[in-house]
């Protein structure tokens, strides 16, 4: 299985470079024809959040919608897919940073019961514990 880097996903989602976006589209169609999958690590999801929000100004809702659509595409295999599912659900319910939510759910999926933090806003989620 092959993995995807952040820039491939960004081209797929925002099509800001038509030539590269076309290459991505062709590769995804090839993967689909071959009944194959492409792996997306959690670190890439974290970077995609940052790029879409800060570099492209996408709204939280648009970012979550993008992940939801990708999650339904059988050509993508996500590292700990339940983490992304939880991010999408909780991301729609709370105003906590998506990156903080991803960290918390990733830790939880790795059998951690809390994430120590100095971030007061993040500590409002039960998965975080404020270090005092």
Rosetta blueprint (number, residue, H / E / L):
1 X L
2 X E
3 X E
4 X L
5 X L
6 X H
7 X H
8 X H
9 X H
10 X H
11 X H
12 X H
13 X H
14 X H
15 X L
16 X L
17 X L
18 X H
19 X H
20 X H
21 X H
22 X H
23 X H
24 X H
25 X H
26 X H
27 X H
28 X H
29 X H
30 X H
31 X H
32 X H
33 X H
34 X L
35 X L
36 X L
37 X L
38 X E
39 X E
40 X E
41 X L
42 X H
43 X H
44 X H
45 X H
46 X H
47 X H
48 X H
49 X H
50 X H
51 X H
52 X H
53 X H
54 X H
55 X H
56 X L
57 X L
58 X L
59 X L
60 X H
61 X H
62 X H
63 X H
64 X H
65 X H
66 X H
67 X H
68 X H
69 X H
70 X H
71 X H
72 X L
73 X L
74 X L
75 X L
76 X E
77 X E
78 X E
79 X L
80 X L
81 X H
82 X H
83 X H
84 X H
85 X H
86 X H
87 X H
88 X H
89 X H
90 X H
91 X H
92 X H
93 X H
94 X L
95 X L
96 X L
97 X L
98 X H
99 X H
100 X H
101 X H
102 X H
103 X H
104 X H
105 X H
106 X H
107 X H
108 X H
109 X H
110 X L
111 X L
112 X L
113 X L
114 X L
115 X E
116 X E
117 X E
118 X L
119 X L
120 X L
121 X L
122 X H
123 X H
124 X H
125 X L
126 X L
127 X L
128 X E
129 X E
130 X E
131 X L
132 X L
